[in-house]
């Protein structure tokens, strides 16, 4: 360690003195003469108020600041969503054509902007905390560790037990999760090495730089894992289904089959119920930013992101009802004194290519005393005998040793698209005096799922250039149907603005396009407006989606299997102005988008005044919504000053919101120190309890929603490990790097100055000054958390092996795991407080 310390003192040191620190016996923040960055507002006169009154005011003030930081983080996340959703045209070298792709890799976005958005208060608390004295405080680092403990232990505990009984959620991208989990543990082990082994109670400049560099190393490794470039992380072709408006007929048929098999064994499902269950099982997950924003707005009675009554929510309720023990036991006739005969399932689902479906009839109840026969027959419904299946009838003989019979009904396969159809199988009533009875499942439904492909939809042109003339223009857009023309199909057509603005440069379109049986083309018209004429190249997209009737999209076209995209470029009239076009493109400047942003600016203030963001939502608001709105309306009005996301692709909103978060974080830091000071609570205790929990609440609700809505656990617990890693490498690495460089290169301390008086032990080893971070309570907190983190991740891996997923599973083990994780968190809190 001594060798390391000597080698770290490279180059000449600066001439700045070391007297910019507080005096050794300077008053605390809650005492006369003391103060923070912004508080107390009343100065020394406030310090004379009764202690109880000040404690109450500071506590509620801190809670109010938590509401404020949650609201501005909502705006910050909206800017991040706008930035990371940007798309561009890129050459696909395999297909040798341009395709629309997202600029941001999802893993890189999650570990950079998304992590900054969810952890901005904790990170800024550390960055701001070292200025202007470049001295480490206890509130910032303690908040980082406390927030990590709450995220990993309490949020994961809530996510495990909120899953419906018997269901599981597992991490889909195991490679990225393995990387972030490893780094999330390594990050805190690295802190212990810095503070207790390499240079005890000191962070040298190279340690700060290396800590910050670990953030970029994590980013590169996680990106390589995401794209399948690391050993064991190679991306395989997706075998699971996700329902999109562009899902193919084969995917939808398979989804319907799985849903009917899972939920329809004892219940006759309607088409509407099947679709709700498909949406619930396979719907595309909302992004992390959307979930975070929605959770915050629900807390403070803001404008909701997701409306109620969605098919996903209906499907979740329906699934819970169908899988309930009452539904499973429905129809039990165990109390009958005679054998009762019934089908073993209420519904049978079969693909038309299967050729046949096997049906089982069983005699249940008391043992059979006398032989008897039961007749069955098929009955048409939407499926017709001779066309969709072969009619069947017969007798089944039951007796001692023969309690059940199985028989097959032939299913006919054709080349025509007929959709999903069904027919029935009936058991014939026994004659009077028979020694058996029919059970409740005396009619079974056979659902025949069609697999024919009615065609592939695409645009005749994927790229098209148009030169606006200054007058209204009509541009024809042709959709073609290839590889089949069977049956009636349809799709949705809509436009999407890019650098060309809808309503200003072109008329927006959103309509349904129908193809009758045998039709192979359909043409629609896009109107280019006179105002589209300009001096820079702009573009917009025409998109077809929501294919119905079995149609699908060509995965080799722009949009892939998810959609089909046609990009229309509006060429400038004067080609000599290309330089202006490139400059505007580089700066993301779009004057028409700015005009829309100006209009939305005014809307922000109107939304801030209303409960729920609008007059309609306010009319439905409850008492709790009104209370939260009244409490938070000053924050809403203040943050309405932040420019909308339409400016510069969201970047202006991003930086303005970041500035506002910094301001509120200063208030939180001062308020937390004031509260801890008047109550005599150690700053480390305040950090790991009130501050850590308060800044993590929106993430708690967002993760719970993600756990219940998403088919996988990546959005709920996968982001926790990544965020915990980034908090250390960025939240501590950046300020420690700055402070380490400052003390090593910008200052020269001398015996007797304030730094030497404040840190006498370190002054003996580093007489010219060094950045001091006393291990103390922080090291104890990190040690306890690291142990808990290793246990937590090990249990999650064990749950994946035992139950098929990290979240959910059998109710008993799920509740037990949640209780254990909560106990670990309480143990961490109590132990850290005792050792503070």
C-alpha positions in Angstrom: 0.0 0.0 0.0 2.9 2.3 0.8 4.4 1.6 -2.6 1.1 2.4 -4.2 0.8 5.7 -2.3 4.3 6.8 -3.3 3.8 6.0 -7.0 0.5 7.9 -7.0 2.2 11.2 -6.3 3.1 11.9 -9.9 3.9 15.4 -11.3 4.0 18.7 -9.5 1.2 19.6 -7.1 -0.8 22.8 -7.3 -0.3 25.9 -5.2 -3.9 26.0 -3.7 -4.0 26.1 0.1 -5.9 23.6 2.2 -7.8 26.1 4.3 -11.2 26.1 2.4 -12.5 23.5 4.9 -14.9 24.2 7.8 -13.2 25.0 11.1 -12.6 21.9 13.3 -15.2 23.1 15.9 -17.6 24.8 13.4 -21.3 24.5 14.4 -23.5 21.8 13.0 -26.2 22.6 10.3 -28.9 22.9 13.0 -27.0 25.1 15.3 -26.5 28.9 15.3 -23.9 29.8 12.7 -24.3 26.6 10.9 -25.9 26.0 7.5 -26.0 23.9 4.3 -26.1 24.8 0.7 -29.6 26.3 0.8 -31.1 25.7 4.2 -32.1 26.8 6.8 -34.1 29.6 5.1 -34.6 31.4 8.4 -30.9 31.6 9.3 -30.0 31.8 12.9 -33.5 32.8 14.0 -34.8 29.4 12.7 -32.2 27.7 14.9 -34.0 29.1 18.0 -37.3 27.4 17.2 -38.5 24.6 19.5 -36.8 21.3 18.6 -40.0 19.4 18.3 -41.5 21.9 15.9 -38.3 21.9 13.8 -38.3 18.1 13.7 -41.9 18.0 12.5 -41.3 20.7 9.9 -38.1 19.1 8.6 -39.7 15.7 8.4 -42.7 16.8 6.4 -40.4 19.1 4.4 -38.2 16.1 3.5 -41.3 14.1 2.4 -42.4 17.1 0.3 -39.0 17.2 -1.3 -39.2 13.5 -2.1 -42.5 14.2 -4.0 -40.8 17.0 -5.8 -37.8 15.0 -6.9 -40.2 12.2 -8.0 -42.1 14.7 -10.2 -39.0 16.1 -11.9 -37.6 12.6 -12.3 -40.8 11.8 -14.2 -40.1 14.7 -16.7 -36.4 13.6 -16.8 -37.5 10.0 -17.7 -39.8 11.3 -20.4 -36.9 13.1 -22.0 -34.8 9.9 -21.8 -37.6 8.0 -23.4 -37.7 10.5 -26.3 -33.9 10.4 -26.7 -33.6 6.6 -26.6 -36.6 6.0 -29.0 -34.9 7.8 -31.9 -34.7 5.8 -35.1 -32.6 6.1 -38.2 -32.3 4.4 -41.6 -29.3 2.1 -41.7 -27.9 -0.1 -44.4 -28.5 -3.8 -43.8 -25.4 -5.4 -45.3 -27.1 -8.9 -45.4 -30.2 -7.7 -47.3 -28.3 -4.8 -49.0 -31.1 -2.4 -48.2 -31.8 0.4 -45.7 -33.8 -0.5 -42.6 -35.2 1.6 -39.8 -33.3 0.8 -36.6 -33.1 2.3 -33.1 -30.1 4.5 -32.4 -29.7 3.3 -28.9 -29.0 -0.3 -27.9 -31.5 -1.2 -25.1 -28.8 -2.5 -22.7 -26.6 0.6 -23.2 -29.7 2.8 -22.7 -30.6 1.0 -19.5 -27.1 1.3 -18.0 -26.6 5.0 -19.0 -29.5 7.3 -19.4 -32.1 5.0 -17.8 -29.9 4.3 -14.8 -29.2 8.0 -14.5 -32.9 8.7 -14.7 -33.9 6.3 -11.9 -30.9 7.1 -9.7 -30.3 10.8 -10.4 -31.1 12.0 -6.8 -28.7 9.5 -5.2 -25.9 10.2 -7.8 -26.3 14.0 -7.7 -26.4 13.9 -3.9 -22.8 12.6 -4.0 -21.6 14.9 -6.9 -23.0 18.0 -5.4 -22.0 17.0 -1.9 -18.2 17.3 -2.5 -18.5 21.0 -3.6 -17.2 23.5 -2.7 -14.8 22.0 -0.1 -14.0 18.7 -1.9 -14.6 16.9 1.4 -16.5 13.6 1.5 -19.8 13.7 3.4 -21.6 10.8 5.0 -25.1 11.4 3.5 -24.2 10.8 -0.1 -22.3 7.5 0.1 -24.7 6.2 2.7 -27.6 6.9 0.4 -25.9 5.0 -2.4 -25.5 1.9 -0.2 -28.9 2.2 1.5 -30.7 2.6 -1.8 -28.9 -0.4 -3.2 -30.0 -2.5 -0.2 -33.6 -1.4 -0.5 -33.6 -2.0 -4.2 -32.1 -5.5 -4.1 -33.8 -6.8 -1.0 -37.2 -5.0 -0.6 -38.1 -4.3 -4.2 -37.2 -7.9 -5.2 -39.1 -9.2 -2.2 -42.2 -7.3 -3.3 -41.8 -8.5 -6.9 -41.5 -12.1 -5.9 -44.8 -12.2 -3.9 -46.9 -10.0 -6.2 -47.0 -12.6 -9.0 -50.3 -14.6 -9.0 -50.1 -18.0 -7.4 -48.4 -20.7 -9.5 -47.1 -18.2 -12.1 -43.4 -17.4 -12.6 -41.3 -14.7 -14.2 -37.8 -15.4 -15.2 -35.0 -13.2 -16.5 -34.9 -13.5 -20.3 -31.5 -12.0 -21.1 -29.5 -14.1 -18.7 -26.1 -13.0 -20.2 -26.7 -9.3 -19.3 -28.2 -10.2 -15.9 -25.1 -12.3 -15.1 -22.9 -9.4 -16.0 -24.8 -6.7 -14.0 -25.2 -9.1 -11.0 -21.5 -9.8 -10.9 -20.6 -6.2 -11.2 -23.2 -5.2 -8.6 -21.4 -7.4 -6.0 -17.9 -6.5 -7.3 -18.7 -2.8 -7.0 -19.2 -3.0 -3.2 -16.3 -5.4 -2.8 -14.2 -2.8 -4.6 -15.3 -0.1 -2.2 -14.1 -2.3 0.7 -10.8 -2.8 -1.0 -10.4 1.0 -1.4 -11.4 2.0 2.0 -9.9 -0.8 4.1 -7.1 -2.6 2.2 -5.4 -0.6 -0.5 -5.4 2.8 1.1 -7.4 2.7 4.4 -9.6 5.8 4.9 -8.2 7.4 1.8 -9.3 7.5 -1.9 -6.3 8.3 -4.1 -6.7 9.9 -7.4 -6.1 6.7 -9.4 -8.6 4.8 -7.3 -11.3 7.4 -8.1 -10.4 7.3 -11.8 -10.4 3.5 -11.8 -13.8 3.4 -10.1 -15.2 5.7 -12.7 -13.6 3.6 -15.5 -15.4 0.5 -14.2 -18.6 2.1 -15.3 -17.4 2.1 -18.9 -16.0 -1.4 -18.6 -19.4 -2.6 -17.3 -21.1 -0.8 -20.3 -18.8 -2.5 -22.9 -19.1 -6.0 -21.3 -22.9 -5.7 -20.9 -23.2 -4.5 -24.5 -21.1 -7.5 -25.8 -23.3 -9.8 -23.7 -26.5 -8.2 -25.2 -25.3 -8.7 -28.8 -24.1 -12.3 -28.1 -20.4 -11.6 -28.4 -19.4 -13.1 -25.0 -19.0 -16.8 -24.4 -22.2 -18.4 -23.3 -24.2 -15.3 -24.3 -24.8 -15.9 -27.9 -28.3 -14.8 -29.0 -30.5 -17.6 -30.2 -33.5 -17.2 -32.4 -36.5 -16.2 -30.4 -38.7 -19.2 -29.6 -41.1 -17.4 -27.3 -44.0 -15.4 -28.5 -44.8 -11.7 -28.0 -48.1 -10.4 -29.3 -47.6 -7.4 -31.5 -50.0 -5.8 -34.0 -47.7 -7.4 -36.5 -47.7 -11.0 -35.1 -47.9 -13.7 -37.8 -50.8 -16.1 -38.1 -48.6 -19.0 -37.1 -47.6 -17.1 -33.9 -51.2 -16.1 -33.1 -52.4 -19.7 -33.7 -49.7 -21.0 -31.4 -50.5 -18.4 -28.8 -54.2 -19.3 -29.0 -53.5 -23.0 -28.7 -51.3 -22.4 -25.6 -53.9 -20.1 -24.0 -56.8 -22.6 -24.5 -54.7 -25.4 -23.2 -53.7 -23.5 -20.1 -57.0 -21.8 -19.2 -59.7 -23.6 -21.2 -59.6 -27.2 -19.9 -62.6 -26.6 -17.5 -64.2 -23.5 -19.1 -65.6 -22.7 -22.5 -63.6 -19.6 -23.5 -65.2 -16.9 -25.7 -63.2 -15.3 -28.5 -63.0 -12.1 -26.4 -61.7 -14.0 -23.4 -59.1 -15.7 -25.6 -57.8 -12.4 -26.9 -57.6 -10.9 -23.4 -55.6 -13.8 -22.2 -53.3 -13.6 -25.2 -52.7 -9.9 -24.4 -52.0 -10.8 -20.8 -49.7 -13.7 -21.6 -47.8 -12.3 -24.5 -48.3 -8.5 -24.7 -45.2 -6.4 -25.3 -43.9 -4.9 -22.1 -43.9 -1.2 -21.4 -40.5 0.4 -21.2 -38.8 1.0 -17.9 -39.2 4.8 -18.4 -42.9 4.4 -19.0 -43.4 2.3 -15.9 -41.4 4.8 -13.8 -43.3 7.8 -15.1 -46.6 6.0 -14.6 -45.7 5.1 -11.0 -44.7 8.7 -10.1 -47.9 10.2 -11.6 -50.1 7.8 -9.7 -48.3 8.9 -6.5 -48.8 12.6 -7.1 -52.2 12.6 -8.9 -50.6 13.5 -12.2 -51.6 12.6 -15.8 -51.7 8.8 -16.1 -49.6 7.0 -18.7 -51.6 3.8 -18.8 -55.4 4.0 -18.8 -57.5 1.6 -16.9 -59.5 -1.3 -18.3 -56.9 -2.5 -20.8 -57.0 -6.0 -22.2 -53.9 -6.8 -20.3 -55.6 -5.9 -17.0 -58.8 -7.7 -18.0 -56.7 -10.8 -18.9 -54.8 -10.7 -15.6 -58.1 -10.7 -13.7 -59.6 -13.5 -15.9 -56.4 -15.6 -15.6 -56.6 -15.3 -11.8 -60.2 -16.4 -11.9 -59.7 -19.3 -14.2 -56.7 -20.7 -12.3 -58.4 -20.3 -8.9 -59.0 -23.5 -6.8 -62.7 -22.9 -7.1 -62.6 -23.0 -10.9 -60.4 -26.1 -10.9 -62.8 -27.9 -8.6 -65.9 -26.8 -10.3 -68.2 -29.6 -11.4 -67.0 -32.1 -8.8 -69.7 -34.7 -8.3 -68.0 -36.8 -5.7 -71.1 -36.9 -3.6 -73.2 -38.9 -6.1 -74.0 -42.5 -5.2 -73.9 -43.8 -8.8 -71.0 -43.7 -11.2 -71.1 -40.6 -13.3 -69.7 -40.5 -16.8 -68.2 -37.3 -18.3 -65.5 -36.0 -20.6 -62.2 -35.5 -18.8 -61.9 -32.0 -20.2 -64.5 -29.4 -21.1 -62.4 -28.2 -24.1 -59.9 -29.8 -26.5 -57.7 -27.7 -28.8 -56.2 -29.0 -31.9 -54.2 -27.6 -34.9 -55.8 -28.5 -38.2 -52.6 -30.2 -39.4 -52.7 -32.6 -36.4 -55.1 -35.0 -38.3 -57.1 -36.0 -35.3 -57.9 -35.2 -31.7 -58.0 -37.7 -28.9 -61.0 -37.6 -26.6 -61.3 -39.3 -23.2 -64.5 -40.2 -21.4 -64.2 -41.5 -17.8 -66.5 -43.0 -15.2 -66.0 -41.3 -11.8 -67.4 -41.7 -8.3 -68.3 -45.1 -6.8 -66.9 -48.3 -8.3 -68.9 -49.8 -11.3 -71.1 -52.7 -10.1 -72.8 -53.6 -13.4 -71.5 -53.1 -17.0 -73.2 -50.3 -19.1 -72.6 -48.5 -22.3 -72.5 -44.8 -23.1 -73.2 -43.3 -26.5 -71.5 -40.2 -28.0 -71.9 -38.2 -31.1 -70.5 -35.1 -32.8 -72.5 -31.9 -33.3 -71.8 -29.1 -35.7 -71.1 -25.5 -34.6 -68.9 -23.2 -36.6 -67.0 -26.2 -37.7 -68.9 -28.4 -40.1 -68.8 -32.2 -40.5 -67.4 -33.2 -43.9 -65.6 -29.9 -44.3 -63.6 -29.3 -41.1 -63.9 -32.7 -39.4 -65.2 -36.2 -39.9 -68.5 -36.9 -38.1 -68.2 -39.5 -35.4 -70.6 -41.5 -33.1 -70.5 -44.8 -31.2 -70.8 -46.6 -27.9 -68.3 -46.9 -25.1 -68.5 -50.0 -22.8 -67.8 -49.6 -19.1 -67.5 -52.2 -16.4 -65.2 -53.6 -13.7 -61.6 -52.7 -14.6 -62.8 -50.4 -17.4 -63.2 -47.0 -16.0 -62.3 -44.9 -19.0 -62.3 -44.9 -22.8 -60.4 -42.9 -25.4 -61.3 -42.4 -29.1 -60.2 -40.2 -31.9 -62.1 -37.7 -34.1 -60.5 -37.0 -37.5 -59.7 -33.4 -38.3 -59.7 -32.3 -42.0 -56.9 -30.1 -43.3 -57.4 -27.8 -46.2 -55.6 -25.0 -48.0 -58.3 -22.4 -47.5 -58.1 -19.9 -44.6 -61.1 -20.6 -42.4 -60.0 -19.2 -39.1 -60.6 -20.8 -35.7 -63.7 -23.0 -35.7 -65.3 -25.4 -33.2 -67.7 -28.4 -32.9 -69.1 -30.3 -30.0 -69.1 -33.9 -28.7 -72.2 -34.9 -26.7 -72.8 -37.8 -24.4 -76.3 -39.3 -24.7 -78.5 -39.3 -21.6 -79.0 -42.7 -20.0 -82.4 -44.5 -20.1 -84.6 -44.5 -17.0 -83.4 -46.8 -14.3 -79.8 -47.0 -15.5 -77.2 -47.6 -12.9 -75.1 -44.6 -14.0 -75.5 -40.9 -14.6 -74.0 -38.2 -16.7 -71.6 -35.8 -15.0 -71.5 -32.1 -15.5 -69.1 -32.3 -18.5 -71.5 -34.0 -20.8 -70.6 -31.8 -23.7 -67.0 -31.2 -24.8 -65.9 -28.5 -27.2 -63.3 -29.2 -29.8 -61.5 -26.0 -31.1 -59.9 -26.4 -34.5 -57.2 -23.8 -35.1 -56.5 -22.9 -38.8 -52.8 -22.7 -39.9 -53.2 -21.5 -43.5 -51.3 -18.3 -44.5 -53.4 -15.8 -46.3 -50.4 -13.7 -47.6 -47.5 -11.4 -46.8 -48.1 -7.6 -46.7 -45.4 -5.1 -47.8 -44.9 -1.8 -49.6 -44.0 -1.8 -53.3 -41.4 0.8 -52.4 -39.7 1.2 -49.1 -37.9 4.4 -50.0 -39.3 7.3 -52.0 -38.2 10.8 -52.7 -40.6 13.6 -53.3 -39.8 17.3 -54.1 -42.5 19.6 -52.7 -43.7 22.2 -55.1 -45.2 24.7 -52.7 -48.7 23.4 -53.5 -50.6 20.5 -52.0 -49.4 17.2 -53.5 -50.9 13.7 -53.5 -48.5 10.7 -53.2 -49.8 7.2 -53.8 -48.7 4.5 -51.5 -49.2 0.9 -52.7 -49.4 -2.1 -50.4 -48.9 -5.5 -52.0 -50.0 -8.9 -50.8 -47.8 -11.8 -51.9 -47.4 -15.5 -51.1 -51.1 -16.1 -50.8 -54.4 -14.4 -51.3 -56.7 -16.6 -49.4 -59.6 -15.0 -47.4 -60.2 -11.5 -46.3 -57.3 -9.8 -44.5 -56.6 -6.3 -43.2 -54.0 -4.1 -41.6 -53.7 -0.7 -40.0 -51.9 2.1 -41.9 -50.6 5.2 -40.2 -48.0 7.9 -40.6 -45.2 8.8 -38.2 -43.3 12.0 -38.3 -39.5 12.3 -38.2 -37.8 15.5 -39.3 -41.0 16.1 -41.3 -43.8 17.1 -38.9 -47.2 15.7 -39.3 -50.0 18.3 -39.6 -47.4 20.8 -40.9 -45.6 19.0 -43.7 -48.1 16.2 -44.4 -51.6 15.1 -43.4 -51.5 12.4 -40.8 -53.2 9.1 -41.7 -54.6 6.4 -39.5 -57.0 4.0 -41.1 -57.7 0.3 -41.9 -56.8 -1.2 -45.2 -58.9 -4.2 -46.3 -58.0 -6.9 -48.8 -60.9 -9.0 -50.1 -60.3 -12.7 -51.0 -58.0 -12.8 -54.0 -57.0 -9.1 -53.8 -53.3 -8.5 -54.1 -52.8 -4.7 -53.9 -54.3 -1.7 -52.2 -53.4 2.0 -52.7 -53.8 4.9 -50.3 -52.9 8.5 -50.8 -50.7 10.7 -48.6 -51.1 14.4 -48.8 -48.0 16.6 -48.8 -48.8 20.1 -47.6 -47.6 23.3 -49.2 -45.6 24.2 -46.1 -43.4 21.2 -46.7 -41.4 23.1 -49.3 -38.1 24.1 -47.7 -34.3 24.2 -48.0 -33.5 21.1 -46.0 -34.1 17.4 -46.5 -36.8 16.0 -44.2 -38.6 12.6 -44.0 -41.5 10.8 -42.5 -42.6 7.2 -42.3 -45.7 5.3 -43.5 -46.3 2.2 -41.4 -48.6 -0.8 -41.8 -49.3 -2.9 -38.7 -52.0 -4.8 -36.9 -52.4 -7.5 -39.5 -55.7 -9.3 -39.3 -57.2 -12.4 -41.0 -53.9 -14.3 -40.8 -51.7 -12.0 -42.9 -48.1 -11.3 -41.8 -45.2 -9.1 -42.7 -42.0 -9.8 -44.6 -39.1 -9.9 -42.2 -36.7 -8.9 -45.0 -38.3 -5.5 -45.4 -37.8 -2.4 -43.3 -39.5 -3.0 -40.0 -38.8 -6.8 -40.2 -41.4 -9.2 -38.9 -42.8 -6.6 -36.5 -44.0 -4.1 -39.1 -43.4 -2.8 -42.6 -42.1 0.8 -43.0 -41.9 3.1 -46.0 -39.8 6.2 -45.6 -40.7 9.2 -47.7 -38.0 11.9 -48.2 -39.0 15.5 -48.9 -36.2 16.8 -51.0 -35.2 20.5 -50.7 -36.0 22.7 -53.7 -32.5 24.2 -53.7 -29.9 21.5 -53.7 -27.2 24.1 -53.0 -28.6 24.4 -49.4 -27.4 20.9 -48.5 -25.0 22.3 -45.9 -27.8 23.8 -44.0 -29.6 20.5 -44.1 -26.6 18.6 -42.7 -26.0 21.2 -40.0 -29.6 21.1 -38.8 -29.6 17.3 -38.9 -26.4 17.2 -36.8 -27.9 19.6 -34.2 -31.3 17.9 -34.3 -32.8 21.2 -35.0 -36.3 21.1 -36.5 -38.1 24.4 -36.6 -41.5 22.8 -37.1 -41.0 20.5 -34.2 -40.0 23.6 -32.1 -43.3 25.1 -33.1 -45.1 22.0 -31.8 -43.0 22.3 -28.6 -44.1 25.9 -28.2 -47.7 24.8 -28.2 -47.1 22.0 -25.8 -45.2 24.4 -23.4 -48.5 26.1 -22.6 -50.3 22.7 -22.2 -47.8 21.8 -19.5 -49.0 24.6 -17.2 -52.7 23.7 -17.8 -52.0 20.1 -17.0 -50.2 21.2 -13.8 -53.4 22.9 -12.5 -55.7 19.9 -13.0 -55.9 16.8 -10.8 -54.8 14.0 -13.1 -53.7 16.4 -15.8 -57.0 17.2 -17.4 -60.6 18.4 -16.6 -61.9 14.9 -17.4 -59.5 13.1 -15.0 -60.2 15.7 -12.3 -63.9 14.9 -12.4 -63.1 11.3 -11.5 -60.5 12.1 -8.9 -60.9 10.9 -5.3 -60.1 12.6 -2.0 -56.5 11.1 -2.0 -55.9 12.4 -5.5 -57.0 15.9 -4.4 -54.8 15.9 -1.3 -51.7 14.8 -3.2 -52.4 17.4 -6.0 -52.8 20.3 -3.5 -49.6 19.2 -1.8 -47.6 18.9 -5.0 -49.1 21.6 -7.2 -46.2 24.1 -6.4 -43.7 21.5 -7.7 -45.9 20.8 -10.8 -46.0 24.5 -11.6 -42.3 25.0 -11.1 -41.3 22.0 -13.2 -43.7 23.1 -16.0 -41.0 25.6 -16.8 -38.8 22.7 -18.1 -39.1 22.8 -21.9 -41.1 19.9 -23.5 -39.4 17.0 -25.2 -40.0 18.2 -28.7 -37.0 20.6 -28.5 -33.8 19.2 -29.9 -34.9 15.6 -29.7 -35.4 15.7 -26.0 -31.9 16.9 -25.0 -33.0 20.4 -23.9 -35.6 18.8 -21.6 -33.0 16.3 -20.4 -30.4 18.9 -19.3 -33.0 21.3 -17.8 -34.6 18.5 -15.8 -31.2 17.4 -14.6 -30.5 20.9 -13.4 -33.9 20.9 -11.6 -33.1 17.5 -10.0 -29.8 19.0 -8.8 -31.7 21.9 -7.1 -34.2 19.6 -5.4 -31.3 17.2 -4.4 -29.6 20.1 -2.6 -32.8 20.7 -0.7 -33.1 17.0 0.2 -29.5 16.9 1.4 -29.9 20.0 3.6 -33.4 18.9 4.9 -32.1 15.4 5.7 -29.1 16.8 7.6 -31.3 19.3 9.5 -33.7 16.5 10.5 -30.9 14.2 11.6 -29.2 17.0 13.5 -32.2 18.1 15.5 -33.1 14.5 16.4 -29.5 13.5 17.2 -29.4 10.9 14.4 -26.1 10.0 12.8 -26.0 11.1 9.1 -25.3 7.6 8.0 -28.5 6.4 9.6 -30.5 9.1 8.0 -28.9 8.2 4.6 -29.7 4.5 4.7 -33.2 4.9 6.0 -35.2 8.0 5.1 -33.2 9.3 2.2 -32.6 5.9 0.6 -36.2 4.8 0.9 -37.7 8.1 -0.1 -35.7 8.3 -3.4 -36.5 4.6 -4.2 -40.3 4.6 -3.8 -41.1 5.4 -7.5 -38.8 2.5 -8.5 -40.7 0.3 -6.1 -44.0 0.9 -7.8 -42.5 0.7 -11.2 -40.9 -2.6 -10.6 -44.0 -4.1 -9.0 -46.1 -3.1 -12.1 -43.4 -4.5 -14.4 -43.4 -7.8 -12.5 -47.1 -8.2 -12.8 -47.5 -7.0 -16.4 -44.3 -8.2 -18.1 -43.9 -11.9 -19.2 -40.2 -11.7 -18.0 -38.4 -10.4 -15.0 -35.8 -8.2 -16.8 -37.8 -5.0 -16.4 -38.4 -5.6 -12.7 -35.3 -7.1 -11.1 -32.9 -7.1 -14.0 -32.7 -3.3 -13.8 -32.0 -3.4 -10.1 -28.6 -5.0 -10.4 -27.6 -2.7 -13.2 -28.7 0.4 -11.3 -26.8 -0.7 -8.2 -23.6 -1.1 -10.2 -24.0 2.3 -11.9 -24.7 4.0 -8.6 -21.2 3.0 -7.3 -19.2 3.5 -10.5 -20.9 6.7 -11.5 -22.4 8.1 -8.3 -19.2 7.5 -6.2 -16.6 7.1 -9.0 -17.3 10.5 -10.6 -17.1 12.7 -7.4 -14.3 10.7 -5.9 -12.3 11.0 -9.1 -12.8 14.8 -9.1 -12.0 15.1 -5.5 -9.0 12.8 -5.7 -7.5 14.7 -8.6 -8.2 18.0 -6.8 -6.3 17.0 -3.6 -3.5 15.3 -5.5 -2.8 17.9 -8.2 -4.4 21.2 -7.3 -3.4 21.6 -3.6 -0.4 21.6 -1.4 -1.2 21.2 2.3 1.2 22.3 5.0 1.3 21.4 8.8 -1.1 23.5 10.8 -3.6 24.2 8.0 -7.3 23.3 8.3 -6.9 20.0 6.4 -4.0 18.8 8.6 -6.1 19.8 11.7 -9.2 18.0 10.4 -7.3 14.8 9.4 -4.2 14.5 11.7 -3.7 10.7 11.1 -3.8 11.1 7.3 -1.5 14.2 7.5 1.3 12.0 8.9 1.2 9.8 5.8 0.1 12.3 3.2 1.5 15.7 4.4 0.7 17.4 1.1 -3.0 16.4 1.3 -5.1 13.6 0.0 -8.9 12.9 -0.5 -10.1 11.4 2.8 -13.1 9.0 3.0 -13.1 7.6 6.5 -14.3 4.0 6.3 -16.1 3.9 9.7 -19.8 3.3 9.4 -19.7 3.3 5.6 -17.4 0.2 5.5 -19.6 -1.6 8.0 -22.7 -0.8 5.9 -21.0 -1.9 2.7 -19.8 -5.2 4.3 -23.2 -6.1 5.6 -24.9 -5.2 2.3 -22.4 -7.2 0.3 -23.1 -10.3 2.3 -26.8 -9.8 2.0 -26.4 -9.2 -1.8 -24.5 -12.5 -2.3 -27.2 -14.4 -0.4 -30.0 -12.7 -2.3 -28.6 -13.4 -5.8 -27.8 -17.0 -4.8 -31.4 -17.5 -3.7 -32.7 -16.0 -7.0 -30.5 -18.4 -9.0 -31.8 -21.3 -6.8 -35.4 -20.2 -7.4 -34.8 -20.1 -11.1 -33.7 -23.8 -11.0 -36.4 -25.0 -8.6 -39.5 -23.1 -9.9 -38.5 -22.0 -13.4 -38.2 -18.3 -12.6 -36.8 -15.8 -10.1 -40.2 -14.3 -9.4 -43.5 -16.0 -8.4 -43.9 -19.8 -8.1 -45.8 -21.7 -5.4 -47.4 -19.3 -3.0 -45.7 -20.7 0.1 -42.1 -20.5 -1.1 -42.7 -17.1 -2.7 -44.0 -15.6 0.6 -41.2 -17.3 2.5 -38.6 -15.8 0.2 -40.1 -12.3 0.3 -40.2 -12.5 4.1 -36.5 -13.7 4.3 -35.4 -10.8 2.0 -37.3 -8.3 4.1 -35.6 -9.8 7.2 -32.2 -9.4 5.5 -33.1 -5.7 4.8 -34.1 -5.1 8.4 -30.9 -6.9 9.6 -28.9 -4.6 7.3 -30.6 -1.5 8.7 -30.3 -2.5 12.4 -26.7 -3.6 12.1 -25.7 -0.5 10.2 -27.3 1.7 12.7 -25.7 -0.1 15.7 -22.2 0.2 14.0 -22.7 3.8 12.9 
